[in-house]
Amino acid sequence: MQNSKAVAPIVAFGALPDRAFAVADLTPAYPGAARRILRGVALLDRARVIVQDDVAGLRAGIPLHWGLIAGAKIALSTDGRTATLTEKGRTLRVEIMAPSDGAMFTVGSTQPPTRDENQNHGTPMLAIDVAPIGTDFRLAVLLTPVGDHWPAQLQRPQLQSVAEWR
């Protein structure tokens, strides 16, 4: 669970014609879980988005959960490594770039446990749950719009530590 009162400062950001990004230090949001947790979000080629979490010094036995709440229909590939989201005639492809194995998408409910809370009707969650081996871990997800208005063949981005993003 996140510490709801934590401050997660932006530690780096930049914008170029083909890439814009921001990096937040999420370490305070998960006290005691890891030595450092950085989340980078980058807009690549003004079309795709990469969300990358780099975790250093993860405490043994701590599972990682990544989630995307969407009002879209979600279809998973047979290997669970990609998902296709469709809504109102638009399509978004979501792909796990890292880790290269041991991570798969699942689709779950966003309904909270009590009726007093907003029941989030029509909003499934695309999720990744992993139990990392070792203390350093990277989880990276690439979101690519699909359709006539978007480039069809784009080069797969190379991953690097978010601490090095420039």
DSSP file (Angstrom, degrees, kcal/mol; ACC not computed):
  #  RESIDUE AA STRUCTURE BP1 BP2  ACC     N-H-->O    O-->H-N    N-H-->O    O-->H-N    TCO  KAPPA ALPHA  PHI   PSI    X-CA   Y-CA   Z-CA
    1    1 A M              0   0    0      0, 0.0     2,-0.2     0, 0.0     0, 0.0   0.000 360.0 360.0 360.0 143.7    0.0    0.0    0.0
    2    2 A Q        -     0   0    0     28,-0.1     2,-0.9     1,-0.1    28,-0.2  -0.534 360.0-115.0 -79.8 147.4    1.1    3.5   -0.8
    3    3 A N    >   -     0   0    0     26,-2.5     3,-1.8    -2,-0.2    -1,-0.1  -0.767  26.3-154.3 -77.7 109.9    1.6    6.1    2.0
    4    4 A S  T 3  S+     0   0    0     -2,-0.9    -1,-0.2     1,-0.3    25,-0.1   0.648  90.5  51.0 -66.7 -14.6   -1.2    8.5    1.0
    5    5 A K  T 3  S+     0   0    0     24,-0.1    -1,-0.3     2,-0.1    24,-0.1   0.371  84.8 120.0-101.7   3.1    0.6   11.4    2.6
    6    6 A A    <   -     0   0    0     -3,-1.8     2,-0.5    23,-0.1    23,-0.1  -0.319  57.8-137.9 -69.4 150.4    4.0   10.8    0.9
    7    7 A V        -     0   0    0     -2,-0.0    22,-0.1     2,-0.0    -2,-0.1  -0.955  13.7-166.8-107.8 124.5    5.6   13.4   -1.4
    8    8 A A        -     0   0    0     -2,-0.5    18,-0.1    20,-0.1     3,-0.0  -0.857  16.7-152.2-113.8  94.4    7.1   12.0   -4.5
    9    9 A P        -     0   0    0      0, 0.0    16,-2.6     0, 0.0     2,-0.6  -0.296  18.5-115.1 -71.9 149.1    9.2   14.7   -6.1
   10   10 A I  E     -A   24   0A   0     14,-0.2    14,-0.3     1,-0.1     3,-0.1  -0.737  33.8-179.2 -76.2 121.4   10.0   15.0   -9.8
   11   11 A V  E     +     0   0A   0     12,-2.7     2,-0.3    -2,-0.6    13,-0.2   0.568  62.4  10.8-104.7 -12.2   13.8   14.4   -9.9
   12   12 A A  E     +A   23   0A   0     11,-1.2    11,-2.8     2,-0.0    -1,-0.3  -0.967  60.9 163.5-160.6 149.1   14.3   14.9  -13.7
   13   13 A F  E     +A   22   0A   0     -2,-0.3     2,-0.3     9,-0.2     9,-0.2  -0.974   4.1 163.2-160.5 160.4   12.4   16.1  -16.7
   14   14 A G  E     -A   21   0A   0      7,-2.0     7,-2.6    -2,-0.3     2,-0.3  -0.973  19.6-146.7-172.4 163.2   13.0   17.2  -20.3
   15   15 A A  E     +A   20   0A   0     -2,-0.3     5,-0.3     5,-0.2    -2,-0.0  -0.956  19.4 162.1-147.7 124.7   11.5   17.8  -23.6
   16   16 A L  E >   -A   19   0A   0      3,-3.3     3,-0.9    -2,-0.3    -2,-0.1  -0.839  55.0 -96.1-127.5 167.2   12.9   17.4  -27.1
   17   17 A P  T 3  S+     0   0    0      0, 0.0     3,-0.1     0, 0.0    -1,-0.0   0.835 124.9  31.4 -57.1 -31.9   10.9   17.1  -30.4
   18   18 A D  T 3  S+     0   0    0      1,-0.2    27,-2.7    27,-0.1     2,-0.3   0.394 126.4  33.2-107.6   3.6   11.0   13.3  -30.4
   19   19 A R  E <   +AB  16  44A   0     -3,-0.9    -3,-3.3    25,-0.2     2,-0.4  -0.913  50.5 175.6-162.3 129.3   11.0   12.7  -26.6
   20   20 A A  E     +AB  15  43A   0     23,-1.8    23,-3.3    -2,-0.3     2,-0.3  -0.988  20.7 166.1-130.5 144.3    9.5   14.2  -23.5
   21   21 A F  E     -AB  14  42A   0     -7,-2.6    -7,-2.0    -2,-0.4     2,-0.3  -0.979  24.4-162.4-154.1 162.6    9.9   12.7  -20.0
   22   22 A A  E     -AB  13  41A   0     19,-1.8    19,-2.5    -2,-0.3     2,-0.4  -0.980  10.3-156.4-145.6 146.4    9.6   13.1  -16.3
   23   23 A V  E     -AB  12  40A   0    -11,-2.8   -12,-2.7    -2,-0.3   -11,-1.2  -0.992   9.2-166.5-126.0 128.5   11.0   10.9  -13.5
   24   24 A A  E     -AB  10  39A   0     15,-2.9    15,-2.6    -2,-0.4     2,-0.9  -0.897  21.8-130.8-113.7 144.2    9.5   10.8  -10.0
   25   25 A D  E     + B   0  38A   0    -16,-2.6    13,-0.2    -2,-0.4     4,-0.1  -0.836  26.9 176.7 -92.1 104.9   11.1    9.4   -6.9
   26   26 A L    >>  +     0   0    0     11,-2.4     3,-1.5    -2,-0.9     4,-0.7   0.376  48.1 107.5 -89.8   3.4    8.4    7.1   -5.4
   27   27 A T  G >4 S+     0   0    0     10,-0.8     3,-1.4     1,-0.3     6,-0.2   0.882  75.4  53.5 -52.3 -45.5   10.5    5.9   -2.5
   28   28 A P  G 34 S+     0   0    0      0, 0.0    -1,-0.3     0, 0.0    -2,-0.1   0.763 100.7  62.4 -64.2 -21.2    8.6    7.9    0.1
   29   29 A A  G <4 S+     0   0    0     -3,-1.5   -26,-2.5     1,-0.3    -2,-0.2   0.696 110.3  39.0 -75.9 -17.4    5.3    6.4   -1.0
   30   30 A Y  S XX S-     0   0    0     -3,-1.4     3,-2.0    -4,-0.7     4,-0.6  -0.554  85.6-162.3-129.8  67.0    6.5    2.9   -0.1
   31   31 A P  T 34 S+     0   0    0      0, 0.0     4,-0.1     0, 0.0    -4,-0.0  -0.240  73.8   4.8 -59.3 131.6    8.4    3.2    3.1
   32   32 A G  T 34 S+     0   0    0      2,-0.3     3,-0.1    -5,-0.1    27,-0.1   0.372 103.1 100.7  81.4  -4.8   10.7    0.3    4.0
   33   33 A A  T <4 S-     0   0    0     -3,-2.0    26,-3.1    -6,-0.2     2,-0.3   0.856  91.7  -9.7 -81.6 -35.3   10.0   -1.5    0.7
   34   34 A A     <  -     0   0    0     -4,-0.6    -2,-0.3    24,-0.3    -1,-0.2  -0.982  59.2-114.2-158.1 161.3   13.2   -0.5   -1.2
   35   35 A R  S    S+     0   0    0     21,-1.1     2,-0.3    22,-0.3    22,-0.2   0.882 102.9   0.4 -68.1 -38.2   16.2    1.7   -1.0
   36   36 A R  E     - C   0  56A   0     20,-2.1    20,-3.0    -3,-0.1     2,-0.4  -0.967  57.2-171.7-155.5 136.6   15.0    3.6   -4.1
   37   37 A I  E     - C   0  55A   0     -2,-0.3   -11,-2.4    18,-0.2   -10,-0.8  -0.969  12.8-177.1-129.9 114.8   12.0    3.5   -6.4
   38   38 A L  E     -BC  25  54A   0     16,-2.6    16,-2.7    -2,-0.4     2,-0.5  -0.933   8.3-163.2-113.4 135.3   12.0    5.7   -9.5
   39   39 A R  E     -BC  24  53A   0    -15,-2.6   -15,-2.9    -2,-0.4     2,-0.4  -0.978   7.3-169.6-117.4 124.6    9.1    5.9  -12.0
   40   40 A G  E     -BC  23  52A   0     12,-3.3    12,-3.0    -2,-0.5     2,-0.4  -0.919   5.8-171.2-111.4 139.1    9.8    7.4  -15.4
   41   41 A V  E     -BC  22  51A   0    -19,-2.5   -19,-1.8    -2,-0.4     2,-0.4  -0.994  12.5-179.3-127.5 123.6    7.1    8.3  -17.9
   42   42 A A  E     -BC  21  50A   0      8,-2.4     8,-2.4    -2,-0.4     2,-0.7  -0.969  25.9-144.3-128.7 140.4    8.2    9.2  -21.4
   43   43 A L  E     -BC  20  49A   0    -23,-3.3   -23,-1.8    -2,-0.4     2,-0.4  -0.912  28.1-159.1 -97.9 113.1    6.4   10.3  -24.6
   44   44 A L  E >>  -BC  19  48A   0      4,-2.8     3,-2.9    -2,-0.7     4,-2.0  -0.786  64.7 -15.0-100.2 137.1    8.3    8.8  -27.5
   45   45 A D  T 34 S-     0   0    0    -27,-2.7    -1,-0.2    -2,-0.4   -26,-0.1   0.736 111.8 -79.3  44.6  30.7    8.1   10.1  -31.0
   46   46 A R  T 34 S+     0   0    0     -3,-0.3    -1,-0.3   -28,-0.2     3,-0.1   0.710 129.2  66.8  54.5  23.8    5.0   12.1  -30.0
   47   47 A A  T <4 S+     0   0    0     -3,-2.9     2,-0.2     1,-0.3    -2,-0.2   0.597  87.8  51.3-134.3 -46.3    3.0    8.8  -30.3
   48   48 A R  E  <  -C   44   0A   0     -4,-2.0    -4,-2.8    96,-0.1     2,-0.4  -0.625  59.1-149.0-105.4 158.9    3.9    6.2  -27.7
   49   49 A V  E     -CD  43 143A   0     94,-2.3    94,-3.3    -6,-0.2     2,-0.5  -0.987   5.4-162.7-125.9 135.0    4.3    6.3  -24.0
   50   50 A I  E     -CD  42 142A   0     -8,-2.4    -8,-2.4    -2,-0.4     2,-0.5  -0.973   0.1-166.0-115.7 133.7    6.6    4.2  -21.9
   51   51 A V  E     +CD  41 141A   0     90,-2.7    90,-2.6    -2,-0.5     2,-0.4  -0.980  16.1 179.8-116.2 119.3    6.1    3.8  -18.1
   52   52 A Q  E     -CD  40 140A   0    -12,-3.0   -12,-3.3    -2,-0.5     2,-0.5  -0.979  16.0-165.6-130.0 128.7    9.2    2.4  -16.4
   53   53 A D  E     -CD  39 139A   0     86,-3.2    86,-2.4    -2,-0.4     2,-0.5  -0.957   5.0-168.5-110.8 123.1    9.7    1.6  -12.7
   54   54 A D  E     -CD  38 138A   0    -16,-2.7   -16,-2.6    -2,-0.5     2,-0.5  -0.962   7.2-168.9-112.0 121.0   13.3    1.0  -11.6
   55   55 A V  E     -CD  37 137A   0     82,-3.3    82,-2.6    -2,-0.5     2,-0.4  -0.934   3.1-171.8-114.5 128.2   13.6   -0.5   -8.1
   56   56 A A  E     +C   36   0A   0    -20,-3.0   -20,-2.1    -2,-0.5   -21,-1.1  -0.961  68.8   9.5-120.1 137.3   16.9   -0.7   -6.2
   57   57 A G  S    S-     0   0    0     -2,-0.4   -22,-0.3   -23,-0.2    79,-0.2   0.877  77.9-171.8  68.1  38.8   17.4   -2.5   -2.9
   58   58 A L        -     0   0    0     77,-3.6   -24,-0.3   -24,-0.2    -1,-0.2  -0.442  26.5-115.5 -65.7 131.7   14.0   -4.2   -2.9
   59   59 A R    >   -     0   0    0    -26,-3.1     3,-1.6    -2,-0.2    -1,-0.1  -0.445  40.7 -93.6 -67.7 140.0   13.4   -5.9    0.5
   60   60 A A  T 3  S+     0   0    0      1,-0.2    -1,-0.1    -2,-0.1    73,-0.1  -0.225 107.7  19.9 -55.9 137.6   13.1   -9.7    0.1
   61   61 A G  T 3  S+     0   0    0     71,-0.3    -1,-0.2     1,-0.2    -2,-0.1   0.460  84.4 134.5  84.3   1.6    9.5  -11.0   -0.2
   62   62 A I    <   -     0   0    0     -3,-1.6    -1,-0.2   -29,-0.1     2,-0.2  -0.756  43.8-150.4 -86.6 117.3    8.0   -7.7   -1.4
   63   63 A P        -     0   0    0      0, 0.0     2,-0.4     0, 0.0    68,-0.2  -0.506   8.3-134.0 -81.3 156.5    5.7   -8.3   -4.4
   64   64 A L  E     -H  130   0B   0     66,-3.1    66,-2.4    -2,-0.2     2,-0.4  -0.923  16.8-167.8-113.1 138.8    5.2   -5.6   -7.1
   65   65 A H  E     -H  129   0B   0     -2,-0.4     2,-0.4    64,-0.2    64,-0.2  -0.993   4.1-176.3-127.5 127.9    1.8   -4.6   -8.5
   66   66 A W  E     -H  128   0B   0     62,-2.7    62,-2.4    -2,-0.4     2,-0.4  -0.974  11.9-179.3-121.0 136.8    1.3   -2.4  -11.5
   67   67 A G  E     -H  127   0B   0     -2,-0.4     2,-0.4    60,-0.2    60,-0.2  -0.995  22.1-168.1-143.8 147.3   -2.1   -1.4  -12.6
   68   68 A L  E     -H  126   0B   0     58,-2.4    58,-3.0    -2,-0.4     2,-0.5  -0.980  16.4-153.0-131.0 116.8   -3.9    0.6  -15.3
   69   69 A I  E     +H  125   0B   0     -2,-0.4     2,-0.3    56,-0.2    56,-0.2  -0.796  25.4 169.8 -93.0 128.7   -7.5    1.4  -14.8
   70   70 A A        -     0   0    0     54,-2.3     4,-0.1    -2,-0.5    -2,-0.0  -0.968  44.3-143.4-140.0 151.7   -9.4    1.9  -18.1
   71   71 A G  S    S+     0   0    0     -2,-0.3     2,-0.1    52,-0.2    52,-0.1   0.238  76.7 103.1 -91.7  11.8  -13.0    2.3  -19.3
   72   72 A A  S    S-     0   0    0     52,-0.2     2,-0.4    15,-0.1    15,-0.2  -0.451  83.0-100.9 -93.6 163.2  -11.9    0.2  -22.4
   73   73 A K  E     -E   86   0A   0     13,-2.9    13,-2.3    -2,-0.1     2,-0.5  -0.695  41.4-149.3 -77.4 135.9  -12.5   -3.4  -23.4
   74   74 A I  E     -E   85   0A   0     -2,-0.4     2,-0.4    11,-0.2    11,-0.2  -0.943  17.0-177.1-116.9 127.5   -9.3   -5.3  -22.7
   75   75 A A  E     -E   84   0A   0      9,-2.3     9,-3.0    -2,-0.5     2,-0.3  -0.987  14.7-148.8-120.6 131.3   -8.2   -8.4  -24.7
   76   76 A L  E     -E   83   0A   0     -2,-0.4     7,-0.2     7,-0.2     2,-0.0  -0.732  16.4-118.1 -99.2 147.0   -5.0  -10.3  -23.7
   77   77 A S    >   -     0   0    0      5,-2.5     3,-1.1    -2,-0.3    28,-0.1  -0.317  36.4-103.2 -70.5 165.3   -2.6  -12.1  -26.0
   78   78 A T  T 3  S+     0   0    0      1,-0.3    -1,-0.1     2,-0.1    -2,-0.0   0.821 123.9  46.1 -63.9 -30.4   -2.3  -15.8  -25.5
   79   79 A D  T 3  S-     0   0    0      3,-0.0    -1,-0.3    25,-0.0    26,-0.0   0.526 106.8-127.3 -89.5  -4.5    1.1  -15.4  -23.7
   80   80 A G  S <  S+     0   0    0     -3,-1.1    25,-3.5     2,-0.2    -2,-0.1   0.559  80.8 111.2  74.8   7.8   -0.2  -12.5  -21.5
   81   81 A R  S    S+     0   0    0     23,-0.2    15,-2.5    14,-0.1     2,-0.3   0.629  76.0  38.3 -91.0 -14.7    2.6  -10.2  -22.6
   82   82 A T  E     - F   0  95A   0     13,-0.2    -5,-2.5    23,-0.1     2,-0.3  -0.959  63.2-166.0-133.6 154.7    0.5   -7.8  -24.6
   83   83 A A  E     -EF  76  94A   0     11,-2.7    11,-3.1    -2,-0.3     2,-0.5  -0.986  11.0-147.1-136.2 147.3   -3.0   -6.4  -24.2
   84   84 A T  E     -EF  75  93A   0     -9,-3.0    -9,-2.3    -2,-0.3     2,-0.5  -0.973  12.3-163.4-117.4 122.6   -5.2   -4.5  -26.6
   85   85 A L  E     -EF  74  92A   0      7,-3.1     7,-2.5    -2,-0.5     2,-0.4  -0.897   9.1-175.4-105.3 130.8   -7.6   -1.9  -25.2
   86   86 A T  E     +EF  73  91A   0    -13,-2.3   -13,-2.9    -2,-0.5     2,-0.3  -0.987  12.0 155.6-129.7 138.0  -10.5   -0.7  -27.4
   87   87 A E  E >   - F   0  90A   0      3,-2.1     3,-1.9    -2,-0.4   -15,-0.1  -0.900  68.5 -10.1-160.6 129.3  -13.0    2.0  -26.7
   88   88 A K  T 3  S-     0   0    0     -2,-0.3     3,-0.1     1,-0.3   -16,-0.0   0.859 128.9 -49.6  50.5  44.2  -15.1    4.2  -29.0
   89   89 A G  T 3  S+     0   0    0      1,-0.3     2,-0.3     0, 0.0    -1,-0.3   0.527 114.7 114.8  78.0   5.8  -13.3    3.0  -32.2
   90   90 A R  E <   -F   87   0A   0     -3,-1.9    -3,-2.1    57,-0.0     2,-0.4  -0.836  48.2-156.9-111.1 149.2   -9.9    3.6  -30.8
   91   91 A T  E     -FG  86 146A   0     55,-0.8    55,-2.4    -2,-0.3     2,-0.4  -0.974   8.5-173.2-129.7 138.9   -7.2    1.0  -30.1
   92   92 A L  E     -FG  85 145A   0     -7,-2.5    -7,-3.1    -2,-0.4     2,-0.5  -0.999  13.3-149.8-130.6 128.7   -4.2    1.0  -27.8
   93   93 A R  E     -FG  84 144A   0     51,-3.3    51,-3.2    -2,-0.4     2,-0.5  -0.861  12.0-165.9 -98.9 131.2   -1.6   -1.8  -27.6
   94   94 A V  E     -FG  83 143A   0    -11,-3.1   -11,-2.7    -2,-0.5     2,-0.4  -0.975   8.9-176.9-120.8 127.9    0.1   -2.3  -24.2
   95   95 A E  E     -FG  82 142A   0     47,-2.5    47,-2.7    -2,-0.5     2,-0.7  -0.976  27.8-129.5-131.5 135.7    3.2   -4.4  -24.0
   96   96 A I  E     + G   0 141A   0    -15,-2.5    45,-0.2    -2,-0.4     7,-0.1  -0.752  27.8 173.8 -80.1 116.8    5.4   -5.6  -21.2
   97   97 A M  E     +     0   0A   0     43,-2.8    44,-0.2    -2,-0.7    -1,-0.2   0.766  54.4  63.6 -94.0 -31.3    9.0   -4.7  -22.2
   98   98 A A  E    S+ G   0 140A   0     42,-1.6    42,-2.5     1,-0.1    -1,-0.4  -0.983  85.5  37.0-150.2 140.2   10.7   -5.7  -18.9
   99   99 A P  S    S-     0   0    0      0, 0.0     4,-0.2     0, 0.0    -1,-0.1   0.539  74.1-146.2 -74.3 162.7   11.1   -8.0  -17.3
  100  100 A S  S    S+     0   0    0     -2,-0.2     2,-0.3     1,-0.1    -2,-0.1   0.695  79.6  13.0 -74.3 -17.6   11.6  -10.3  -20.3
  101  101 A D  S    S+     0   0    0      1,-0.1    -1,-0.1     3,-0.0     3,-0.1  -0.974 107.4  46.8-149.3 164.4   10.0  -13.2  -18.4
  102  102 A G  S    S+     0   0    0     -2,-0.3     2,-0.4     1,-0.2    29,-0.3   0.486  88.0  96.6  84.6   2.2    8.0  -13.9  -15.3
  103  103 A A        +     0   0    0     -4,-0.2     2,-0.3    27,-0.1    -1,-0.2  -0.990  42.9 166.3-129.3 134.7    5.5  -11.1  -15.9
  104  104 A M        -     0   0    0     -2,-0.4    25,-0.6    25,-0.3     2,-0.2  -0.982  34.0-111.5-141.1 151.1    2.0  -11.3  -17.5
  105  105 A F  E     -I  128   0B   0    -25,-3.5     2,-0.3    -2,-0.3    23,-0.2  -0.553  31.2-176.3 -77.4 147.4   -1.0   -9.1  -17.7
  106  106 A T  E     -I  127   0B   0     21,-2.1    21,-2.9    -2,-0.2     2,-0.5  -0.929  21.5-130.6-132.3 161.8   -4.2  -10.0  -16.0
  107  107 A V  E     +I  126   0B   0     -2,-0.3     2,-0.2    19,-0.2    19,-0.2  -0.970  36.0 166.7-115.6 127.1   -7.6   -8.3  -16.0
  108  108 A G  E     -I  125   0B   0     17,-2.7    17,-2.8    -2,-0.5     2,-0.2  -0.745  34.9 -88.0-132.8 179.3   -9.2   -7.6  -12.7
  109  109 A S        -     0   0    0     -2,-0.2    11,-0.1    15,-0.2    -1,-0.0  -0.552  13.5-158.0 -88.0 150.6  -12.0   -5.7  -11.0
  110  110 A T        +     0   0    0     13,-0.3    -1,-0.1    10,-0.2    11,-0.1   0.203  51.7 129.1-108.1  12.2  -11.7   -2.1   -9.7
  111  111 A Q        -     0   0    0      9,-0.1     8,-0.1     1,-0.1     9,-0.1  -0.537  55.9-133.6 -70.1 125.9  -14.6   -2.6   -7.3
  112  112 A P        -     0   0    0      0, 0.0    -2,-0.1     0, 0.0    -1,-0.1  -0.292  22.5-106.8 -73.6 166.3  -13.7   -1.6   -3.8
  113  113 A P  S    S+     0   0    0      0, 0.0     2,-0.3     0, 0.0    -2,-0.1   0.672  96.6  56.4 -73.2 -17.3  -14.6   -3.8   -0.8
  114  114 A T  S >  S-     0   0    0      1,-0.1     3,-1.1     4,-0.1     0, 0.0  -0.880  73.3-134.5-119.3 151.4  -17.4   -1.6    0.6
  115  115 A R  T 3  S+     0   0    0     -2,-0.3     4,-0.1     1,-0.2    -1,-0.1   0.677 101.0  72.9 -70.4 -17.4  -20.6   -0.3   -1.0
  116  116 A D  T 3  S+     0   0    0      2,-0.1    -1,-0.2     3,-0.0     2,-0.2   0.708  88.7  75.5 -70.7 -18.6  -19.9    3.1    0.6
  117  117 A E  S <  S-     0   0    0     -3,-1.1     2,-0.2     1,-0.1    -6,-0.0  -0.541 103.9 -83.1 -93.1 159.4  -17.2    3.6   -2.0
  118  118 A N        -     0   0    0     -2,-0.2    -1,-0.1     1,-0.2    -4,-0.1  -0.432  39.4-145.2 -57.5 126.0  -17.5    4.5   -5.7
  119  119 A Q        -     0   0    0     -2,-0.2    -9,-0.2    -8,-0.1    -1,-0.2   0.488  17.2-138.5 -82.8  -2.6  -18.1    1.1   -7.3
  120  120 A N    >   -     0   0    0      1,-0.2     3,-1.5    -9,-0.1   -10,-0.2   0.851  24.4-163.3  54.2  42.6  -16.2    2.0  -10.5
  121  121 A H  T 3  S+     0   0    0      1,-0.3    -1,-0.2   -11,-0.1    -2,-0.0  -0.328  70.0  14.7 -59.6 135.2  -18.7    0.3  -12.8
  122  122 A G  T 3  S+     0   0    0      1,-0.1    -1,-0.3    -2,-0.0    -2,-0.1   0.657  97.3 111.5  77.9  16.7  -17.2   -0.3  -16.3
  123  123 A T    <   -     0   0    0     -3,-1.5   -13,-0.3   -52,-0.1   -52,-0.2  -0.757  44.7-175.0-125.8  86.8  -13.6    0.2  -15.3
  124  124 A P        -     0   0    0      0, 0.0   -54,-2.3     0, 0.0     2,-0.5  -0.343  21.7-125.6 -73.1 162.2  -11.5   -2.9  -15.5
  125  125 A M  E     -HI  69 108B   0    -17,-2.8   -17,-2.7   -56,-0.2     2,-0.6  -0.946   7.3-151.1-112.9 126.3   -7.9   -3.0  -14.3
  126  126 A L  E     -HI  68 107B   0    -58,-3.0   -58,-2.4    -2,-0.5     2,-0.3  -0.858  35.7-179.2 -88.0 122.8   -5.1   -4.2  -16.5
  127  127 A A  E     -HI  67 106B   0    -21,-2.9   -21,-2.1    -2,-0.6     2,-0.4  -0.884  32.4-160.5-132.9 155.8   -2.5   -5.5  -14.0
  128  128 A I  E     -HI  66 105B   0    -62,-2.4   -62,-2.7    -2,-0.3     2,-0.5  -0.996  12.7-174.6-129.8 127.6    0.9   -7.0  -13.6
  129  129 A D  E     +H   65   0B   0    -25,-0.6     2,-0.3    -2,-0.4   -25,-0.3  -0.990  12.4 169.6-123.1 123.9    1.8   -8.8  -10.4
  130  130 A V  E     -H   64   0B   0    -66,-2.4   -66,-3.1    -2,-0.5   -27,-0.1  -0.963  33.2-147.6-134.3 151.0    5.3  -10.1  -10.0
  131  131 A A        -     0   0    0     -2,-0.3    -2,-0.0   -29,-0.3   -66,-0.0  -0.864  35.2-142.0-113.1  91.5    7.5  -11.5   -7.2
  132  132 A P        -     0   0    0      0, 0.0     2,-0.6     0, 0.0   -71,-0.3  -0.158   1.7-139.5 -59.8 145.6   10.9  -10.2   -8.1
  133  133 A I  S    S+     0   0    0      3,-0.1     3,-0.2   -73,-0.1     2,-0.1  -0.931  72.7  10.5-101.6 125.0   14.0  -12.3   -7.6
  134  134 A G  S    S-     0   0    0     -2,-0.6     3,-0.0     1,-0.1     0, 0.0  -0.390  93.5 -81.4  97.0 179.9   16.9  -10.2   -6.3
  135  135 A T  S    S+     0   0    0     -2,-0.1   -77,-3.6   -78,-0.1     2,-0.4   0.654 106.3  63.5-101.5 -18.2   17.0   -6.7   -5.0
  136  136 A D        +     0   0    0    -80,-0.2     2,-0.3   -79,-0.2   -80,-0.2  -0.921  64.2 167.8-112.4 135.1   17.1   -4.7   -8.2
  137  137 A F  E     -D   55   0A   0    -82,-2.6   -82,-3.3    -2,-0.4     2,-0.4  -0.997  22.3-157.5-149.2 145.5   14.2   -4.8  -10.6
  138  138 A R  E     -D   54   0A   0     -2,-0.3     2,-0.5   -84,-0.2   -84,-0.2  -0.995   5.6-175.7-127.4 132.8   12.8   -3.1  -13.7
  139  139 A L  E     +D   53   0A   0    -86,-2.4   -86,-3.2    -2,-0.4     2,-0.4  -0.990  13.4 175.7-123.8 119.3    9.2   -3.1  -14.8
  140  140 A A  E     -DG  52  98A   0    -42,-2.5   -43,-2.8    -2,-0.5   -42,-1.6  -0.990   9.5-173.3-131.5 133.8    8.6   -1.3  -18.2
  141  141 A V  E     -DG  51  96A   0    -90,-2.6   -90,-2.7    -2,-0.4     2,-0.5  -0.988   9.9-153.8-128.3 132.4    5.4   -1.1  -20.1
  142  142 A L  E     -DG  50  95A   0    -47,-2.7   -47,-2.5    -2,-0.4     2,-0.5  -0.919   4.6-161.9-109.1 128.6    5.0    0.4  -23.6
  143  143 A L  E     -DG  49  94A   0    -94,-3.3   -94,-2.3    -2,-0.5   -49,-0.2  -0.949  12.4-179.8-112.2 122.7    1.7    1.9  -24.8
  144  144 A T  E     - G   0  93A   0    -51,-3.2   -51,-3.3    -2,-0.5   -96,-0.1  -0.978  23.2-133.8-128.0 121.6    1.2    2.4  -28.5
  145  145 A P  E     - G   0  92A   0      0, 0.0     2,-0.4     0, 0.0   -53,-0.2  -0.473  22.3-150.7 -70.1 146.1   -1.8    3.8  -30.3
  146  146 A V  E     + G   0  91A   0    -55,-2.4   -55,-0.8    -2,-0.1     2,-0.3  -0.960  43.3  70.3-120.9 134.9   -3.0    1.7  -33.2
  147  147 A G  S >  S-     0   0    0     -2,-0.4     3,-1.6     3,-0.2   -57,-0.0  -0.856  89.2 -57.0 148.3 179.2   -4.8    3.1  -36.3
  148  148 A D  T 3  S+     0   0    0      1,-0.3    -1,-0.1    -2,-0.3     4,-0.1   0.746 123.8  55.9 -63.1 -27.3   -4.6    5.2  -39.4
  149  149 A H  T 3  S+     0   0    0     -3,-0.1    -1,-0.3     2,-0.1    -3,-0.0   0.493 100.7  70.1 -85.4  -2.8   -3.4    8.4  -37.6
  150  150 A W  S <  S-     0   0    0     -3,-1.6    -3,-0.2    -6,-0.0  -103,-0.0  -0.872  93.8 -96.1-119.4 147.7   -0.4    6.7  -36.0
  151  151 A P        -     0   0    0      0, 0.0     3,-0.2     0, 0.0    -4,-0.1  -0.367  30.3-152.2 -59.6 135.9    2.9    5.4  -37.5
  152  152 A A  S    S+     0   0    0      1,-0.2     2,-0.7    -4,-0.1    -3,-0.0   0.901  79.8  40.1 -80.0 -42.1    2.6    1.6  -38.2
  153  153 A Q        +     0   0    0      2,-0.0     2,-0.4     0, 0.0    -1,-0.2  -0.883  69.0 164.4-116.3 102.6    6.2    0.5  -37.9
  154  154 A L        -     0   0    0     -2,-0.7     2,-0.1    -3,-0.2  -109,-0.0  -0.919  41.8-105.3-116.4 143.8    8.1    2.2  -35.1
  155  155 A Q        -     0   0    0     -2,-0.4     3,-0.0     1,-0.1    -2,-0.0  -0.408  39.4-107.3 -67.4 138.7   11.4    0.9  -33.7
  156  156 A R        -     0   0    0     -2,-0.1    -1,-0.1     1,-0.1     2,-0.0  -0.497  41.5-115.3 -65.5 127.8   11.2   -0.8  -30.3
  157  157 A P        -     0   0    0      0, 0.0     2,-0.4     0, 0.0    -1,-0.1  -0.347  21.0-123.2 -68.1 146.2   12.8    1.6  -27.8
  158  158 A Q        -     0   0    0     -3,-0.0     2,-0.3    -2,-0.0    -3,-0.0  -0.747  27.4-129.2 -85.9 133.6   15.9    0.6  -26.0
  159  159 A L        +     0   0    0     -2,-0.4     2,-0.3   -62,-0.1   -19,-0.0  -0.618  32.8 166.6 -85.1 142.8   15.5    0.5  -22.2
  160  160 A Q        -     0   0    0     -2,-0.3     5,-0.1     0, 0.0     0, 0.0  -0.953  48.8 -71.5-144.2 162.6   18.0    2.3  -19.9
  161  161 A S    >   -     0   0    0     -2,-0.3     3,-1.8     1,-0.2     4,-0.3  -0.259  36.6-134.1 -55.0 135.6   17.9    3.2  -16.3
  162  162 A V  G >  S+     0   0    0      1,-0.3     3,-1.2     2,-0.2    -1,-0.2   0.776 105.6  68.6 -64.4 -23.5   15.4    6.1  -15.6
  163  163 A A  G 3  S+     0   0    0      1,-0.2    -1,-0.3  -125,-0.1    -2,-0.1   0.728 102.3  47.0 -64.4 -19.8   18.1    7.7  -13.5
  164  164 A E  G <  S+     0   0    0     -3,-1.8    -1,-0.2     2,-0.0    -2,-0.2   0.393  80.6 128.2-101.2   0.8   20.0    8.2  -16.8
  165  165 A W    <         0   0    0     -3,-1.2  -152,-0.1    -4,-0.3  -142,-0.1  -0.357 360.0 360.0 -61.7 134.9   17.1    9.6  -18.8
  166  166 A R              0   0    0   -154,-0.1    -1,-0.2    -2,-0.0  -151,-0.1   0.262 360.0 360.0-138.4 360.0   18.0   12.9  -20.5
